[in-house]
Amino acid sequence: MSDSANTVVVIGGGPAGIAAAACVAENGASTVLIDDNPRLGGQIWRSGGKIPQAKEAGHWLNRFMRSGAKLQCGTRIVDRLGTKSLLAESDRGIQRVDYSQLILATGARERLLPFPGWTIPNVVAAGGLQALVKGGAPIAGKRVAIAGSGPLLLAVATYLRLQGAVIVLIAEQAPWSRLVRFSAKLKSSPHKLWQAILMGVHLRGVRFKSSCWPIAARGESVLEQVEFQSKQGRFSVACDYLACGFGLIPNLELPRLIGCEVHNGFVAVDEWQQTSIDDVYCAGEPTGIGGIDSALCAGQIAGFATVGRKEKARGLFPARTRGKKFEETLAFTFALRPELRQLCQPETVVCRCEDVTYERLQPMTSWREAKLQTRCGMGACQGRTCGAVAEFLWHWQLASARPPVFPARVESLAGKTLTLEK
């Protein structure tokens, strides 16, 4: 990367990364945004479509394009080469990425929880199904049940219904009393309240149940029906897809590899969004799960701070404080109930990459022991799914990250030495 000594590199092309890169570039600094997706926008803004945030997305995407920041899509950071230097991989080969300052906006992923039948084809992550449909997968006329926890369920249901899906059920594990309190607090945020109203209009007539969660999925070769547990008892729903998502968990692999301190499951940052590592900032979900508004605010603060515009950053502090309060509200409202820890049967697969069952993991006492004895977490996803499951089920700690932080080609790892010498 040319002139890397004076380049601010932003990792992650979602709302936080876009806002950070735009603010840096608008202030005259050389800026490069790197994202592993083929298009800018992250999981929430990628591939437009009919989504409530389309107008806001258009504003920030246009602002980024006008800012002068460079964009590298389809590029994934897989390793750290040294101080202020990273190893990236793309279809074009490997690349050494040097930076003067780094902004991490690595986003979050959905938490999946195992239950009997969760590996049957067409049992998918809620956001994953949305991404498939955005990529062209046919959904019109398909019966979809959506289950788990959090506002993402309603957003996904809205999108899929607008694309012609038949939403047969939305099952939210949180109790109705907490959902009512959450709705009441939206009155203090007109923007969020309006989004909720729009989703309510689009989902009119759709069956919604609180204190409800899936306990089994069934089908011969593909999903046919799902059994749910609710306060009223058990019941079954016939469907073509089950879209699940039990909240979001931050992507911490790269921050941990670089050495950033993590407290209570999130990257620790100061008032300027700077991590424990000099010249490394972090914004968005890795610092707290609070939605688009919170991510945009933190991204702007990080961007302004890297270019010394601290007066501009400080002006966003009140908005960030409101965002932190909303994060706390989300965490309380959609906290996972303990019953979800009892869904697995002995034969239920927990690590899908290595086919490790609940029965094999139950005697283990730590994540390290589980990996050594069963290879849990050592498959293609490198523990991104089963690691979060283990944290929830057994409270195991996943405190380290080893390179490569994502699956990489052997030729990329073999070329690391040559890249270091450049």
VEXMAR-772841 format. One record per residue (C-alpha): residue in three letters; x negated, y negated, z. Coordinates in steps of 0.05 Angstrom, whole numbers, padded with zeros to 5 digits, always signed. Layout:
N
ALAXYZ
...
//
This chain:
422
MET+00000+00000+00000
SER-00031-00065-00022
ASP-00047-00121+00026
SER-00027-00075+00082
ALA-00064-00115+00135
ASN-00011-00169+00130
THR+00050-00125+00116
VAL+00109-00114+00162
VAL+00136-00044+00150
VAL+00207-00026+00169
ILE+00226+00047+00175
GLY+00300+00061+00164
GLY+00349+00033+00114
GLY+00412+00028+00157
PRO+00442-00036+00185
ALA+00387-00049+00236
GLY+00331-00037+00186
ILE+00364-00079+00132
ALA+00375-00137+00180
ALA+00304-00133+00207
ALA+00272-00131+00138
ALA+00315-00188+00111
CYS+00296-00233+00170
VAL+00222-00218+00163
ALA+00220-00228+00088
GLU+00262-00292+00090
ASN+00207-00322+00134
GLY+00154-00310+00082
ALA+00121-00247+00109
SER+00103-00189+00063
THR+00156-00136+00079
VAL+00167-00064+00058
LEU+00228-00023+00079
ILE+00219+00052+00075
ASP+00278+00100+00076
ASP+00283+00174+00062
ASN+00351+00169+00028
PRO+00358+00158-00047
ARG+00397+00094-00036
LEU+00396+00038+00015
GLY+00449+00034+00069
GLY+00437+00090+00118
GLN+00491+00140+00136
ILE+00544+00087+00146
TRP+00534+00040+00087
ARG+00506+00087+00034
SER+00549+00093-00029
GLY+00601+00039-00014
GLY+00669+00068-00023
LYS+00731+00047+00015
ILE+00705+00036+00085
PRO+00726-00019+00135
GLN+00655-00048+00136
ALA+00649-00056+00060
LYS+00650-00132+00062
GLU+00598-00136+00118
ALA+00556-00084+00083
GLY+00558-00123+00018
HIS+00535-00186+00054
TRP+00474-00154+00085
LEU+00455-00113+00024
ASN+00457-00176-00019
ARG+00418-00215+00033
PHE+00365-00160+00034
MET+00359-00160-00042
ARG+00351-00235-00044
SER+00300-00236+00013
GLY+00240-00213-00028
ALA+00229-00151+00014
LYS+00204-00089-00024
LEU+00243-00024-00020
GLN+00217+00047-00022
CYS+00274+00097-00022
GLY+00264+00173-00024
THR+00203+00165+00021
ARG+00195+00200+00087
ILE+00144+00188+00142
VAL+00116+00256+00163
ASP+00055+00240+00205
ARG+00012+00188+00239
LEU-00057+00177+00208
GLY-00086+00131+00261
THR-00077+00062+00290
LYS-00027+00024+00247
SER-00027+00077+00193
LEU+00025+00129+00174
LEU+00029+00186+00124
ALA+00089+00184+00077
GLU+00115+00236+00028
SER+00159+00228-00033
ASP+00171+00260-00101
ARG+00112+00219-00125
GLY+00065+00251-00076
ILE+00033+00229-00011
GLN+00019+00157+00009
ARG-00019+00122+00064
VAL+00024+00068+00095
ASP-00015+00015+00133
TYR+00019-00042+00170
SER+00005-00103+00211
GLN+00070-00095+00249
LEU+00121-00038+00249
ILE+00196-00040+00261
LEU+00228+00028+00275
ALA+00301+00032+00257
THR+00306+00108+00251
GLY+00380+00111+00268
ALA+00417+00169+00299
ARG+00448+00235+00280
GLU+00511+00272+00302
ARG+00510+00318+00361
LEU+00536+00387+00343
LEU+00557+00436+00396
PRO+00561+00511+00385
PHE+00625+00552+00393
PRO+00646+00619+00363
GLY+00650+00611+00287
TRP+00614+00544+00282
THR+00567+00574+00229
ILE+00624+00594+00182
PRO+00621+00558+00115
ASN+00661+00492+00114
VAL+00650+00480+00188
VAL+00608+00417+00180
ALA+00587+00353+00215
ALA+00638+00297+00210
GLY+00590+00247+00181
GLY+00559+00303+00139
LEU+00626+00316+00105
GLN+00634+00242+00093
ALA+00565+00240+00061
LEU+00582+00299+00017
VAL+00645+00265-00007
LYS+00608+00201-00020
GLY+00560+00243-00062
GLY+00617+00270-00105
ALA+00643+00331-00068
PRO+00717+00341-00083
ILE+00763+00330-00023
ALA+00830+00310-00052
GLY+00884+00357-00028
LYS+00838+00393+00021
ARG+00864+00404+00092
VAL+00814+00375+00142
ALA+00813+00380+00218
ILE+00767+00331+00253
ALA+00743+00344+00323
GLY+00692+00321+00374
SER+00685+00253+00407
GLY+00675+00180+00391
PRO+00699+00126+00343
LEU+00663+00160+00285
LEU+00718+00212+00283
LEU+00770+00159+00264
ALA+00723+00125+00215
VAL+00710+00192+00179
ALA+00784+00210+00181
THR+00801+00142+00150
TYR+00750+00150+00094
LEU+00770+00221+00078
ARG+00844+00205+00077
LEU+00831+00147+00029
GLN+00796+00197-00016
GLY+00857+00242-00017
ALA+00843+00291+00040
VAL+00901+00317+00082
ILE+00881+00304+00155
VAL+00917+00359+00194
LEU+00890+00340+00263
ILE+00843+00293+00299
ALA+00821+00325+00364
GLU+00786+00279+00414
GLN+00756+00311+00475
ALA+00760+00247+00517
PRO+00821+00239+00562
TRP+00877+00192+00542
SER+00866+00148+00604
ARG+00796+00130+00581
LEU+00818+00118+00509
VAL+00871+00069+00534
ARG+00820+00031+00575
PHE+00773+00030+00515
SER+00828+00003+00469
ALA+00844-00052+00519
LYS+00771-00075+00520
LEU+00772-00083+00444
LYS+00816-00145+00453
SER+00753-00183+00473
SER+00722-00167+00405
PRO+00769-00189+00349
HIS+00724-00158+00295
LYS+00725-00089+00328
LEU+00799-00096+00344
TRP+00815-00111+00271
GLN+00775-00051+00248
ALA+00814-00007+00297
ILE+00880-00035+00271
LEU+00860-00021+00199
MET+00842+00050+00216
GLY+00907+00058+00253
VAL+00945+00036+00192
HIS+00908+00083+00146
LEU+00918+00141+00194
ARG+00991+00129+00207
GLY+01028+00196+00214
VAL+00964+00237+00227
ARG+00968+00283+00287
PHE+00921+00260+00343
LYS+00908+00296+00408
SER+00865+00274+00467
SER+00832+00322+00517
CYS+00828+00370+00459
TRP+00769+00408+00430
PRO+00754+00468+00384
ILE+00740+00535+00417
ALA+00735+00581+00356
ALA+00733+00578+00280
ARG+00756+00638+00239
GLY+00752+00661+00167
GLU+00728+00720+00126
SER+00679+00686+00080
VAL+00700+00614+00089
LEU+00738+00574+00142
GLU+00812+00591+00147
GLN+00835+00567+00215
VAL+00810+00535+00279
GLU+00833+00549+00350
PHE+00836+00489+00397
GLN+00842+00480+00472
SER+00884+00423+00500
LYS+00917+00406+00566
GLN+00980+00439+00539
GLY+00944+00504+00522
ARG+00913+00537+00462
PHE+00938+00529+00390
SER+00912+00543+00320
VAL+00909+00499+00258
ALA+00900+00524+00187
CYS+00850+00482+00148
ASP+00798+00482+00092
TYR+00746+00441+00131
LEU+00730+00429+00204
ALA+00690+00365+00212
CYS+00657+00361+00281
GLY+00616+00308+00316
PHE+00606+00302+00391
GLY+00577+00233+00391
LEU+00510+00208+00366
ILE+00440+00221+00390
PRO+00380+00177+00371
ASN+00326+00199+00323
LEU+00265+00194+00369
GLU+00215+00239+00332
LEU+00176+00182+00299
PRO+00176+00135+00359
ARG+00151+00192+00403
LEU+00098+00211+00353
ILE+00072+00139+00353
GLY+00071+00140+00429
CYS+00131+00095+00446
GLU+00157+00104+00516
VAL+00226+00135+00522
HIS+00271+00123+00582
ASN+00337+00159+00593
GLY+00339+00185+00522
PHE+00325+00118+00487
VAL+00264+00079+00465
ALA+00244+00028+00518
VAL+00239-00043+00490
ASP+00228-00112+00519
GLU+00271-00174+00505
TRP+00240-00181+00436
GLN+00254-00108+00418
GLN+00180-00092+00424
THR+00163-00021+00448
SER+00107-00001+00495
ILE+00060-00001+00435
ASP+00032-00067+00411
ASP+00061-00092+00345
VAL+00113-00036+00344
TYR+00186-00057+00350
CYS+00249-00015+00352
ALA+00321-00032+00337
GLY+00388+00003+00327
GLU+00410+00070+00355
PRO+00341+00092+00381
THR+00348+00038+00434
GLY+00423+00049+00448
ILE+00486+00075+00413
GLY+00529+00014+00404
GLY+00554+00011+00333
ILE+00540-00033+00272
ASP+00546-00101+00307
SER+00496-00082+00361
ALA+00448-00052+00309
LEU+00450-00114+00265
CYS+00437-00160+00325
ALA+00378-00120+00350
GLY+00350-00114+00280
GLN+00352-00190+00271
ILE+00318-00201+00339
ALA+00262-00152+00321
GLY+00254-00184+00252
PHE+00249-00255+00279
ALA+00202-00234+00335
THR+00152-00202+00287
VAL+00145-00268+00249
GLY+00141-00312+00311
ARG+00211-00342+00304
LYS+00227-00329+00377
GLU+00275-00388+00382
LYS+00318-00355+00328
ALA+00313-00288+00364
ARG+00332-00319+00431
GLY+00395-00348+00400
LEU+00419-00276+00390
PHE+00408-00255+00462
PRO+00481-00268+00484
ALA+00507-00225+00426
ARG+00458-00170+00445
THR+00482-00173+00518
ARG+00554-00163+00493
GLY+00529-00106+00451
LYS+00496-00072+00511
LYS+00561-00077+00550
PHE+00597-00044+00492
GLU+00544+00011+00491
GLU+00560+00024+00565
THR+00634+00026+00550
LEU+00624+00076+00493
ALA+00580+00120+00537
PHE+00632+00121+00593
THR+00693+00130+00548
PHE+00666+00187+00507
ALA+00623+00223+00559
LEU+00625+00297+00543
ARG+00667+00340+00590
PRO+00634+00398+00626
GLU+00682+00448+00595
LEU+00643+00441+00530
ARG+00585+00478+00562
GLN+00628+00540+00568
LEU+00646+00549+00495
CYS+00591+00598+00475
GLN+00599+00673+00476
PRO+00537+00717+00485
GLU+00533+00729+00410
THR+00544+00656+00390
VAL+00485+00630+00349
VAL+00453+00568+00380
CYS+00392+00560+00335
ARG+00420+00568+00264
CYS+00352+00565+00230
GLU+00323+00624+00269
ASP+00389+00660+00287
VAL+00376+00654+00362
THR+00438+00670+00404
TYR+00463+00642+00469
GLU+00450+00709+00503
ARG+00376+00706+00486
LEU+00368+00634+00510
GLN+00408+00640+00574
PRO+00350+00670+00616
MET+00301+00616+00594
THR+00281+00559+00641
SER+00254+00507+00592
TRP+00252+00485+00519
ARG+00179+00506+00515
GLU+00194+00576+00541
ALA+00253+00583+00493
LYS+00208+00565+00434
LEU+00153+00613+00456
GLN+00199+00671+00470
THR+00252+00664+00416
ARG+00227+00614+00363
CYS+00287+00570+00379
GLY+00275+00502+00348
MET+00219+00525+00302
GLY+00259+00531+00238
ALA+00270+00482+00181
CYS+00307+00429+00222
GLN+00252+00432+00276
GLY+00301+00432+00333
ARG+00342+00372+00312
THR+00407+00410+00322
CYS+00391+00464+00373
GLY+00346+00417+00413
ALA+00404+00370+00428
VAL+00447+00431+00444
ALA+00395+00456+00494
GLU+00391+00388+00527
PHE+00467+00388+00536
LEU+00476+00461+00557
TRP+00416+00471+00603
HIS+00389+00400+00614
TRP+00322+00418+00583
GLN+00276+00360+00566
LEU+00248+00351+00496
ALA+00194+00301+00511
SER+00144+00310+00455
ALA+00140+00307+00379
ARG+00088+00343+00337
PRO+00069+00328+00265
PRO+00098+00335+00216
VAL+00159+00302+00245
PHE+00199+00325+00184
PRO+00189+00387+00141
ALA+00133+00370+00092
ARG+00100+00402+00032
VAL+00036+00440+00046
GLU+00000+00398-00006
SER+00019+00335+00033
LEU-00012+00363+00097
ALA-00072+00389+00060
GLY-00082+00320+00030
LYS-00081+00285+00097
THR-00157+00287+00104
LEU-00167+00256+00036
THR-00115+00203+00052
LEU-00151+00184+00116
GLU-00215+00173+00077
LYS-00183+00122+00029
//
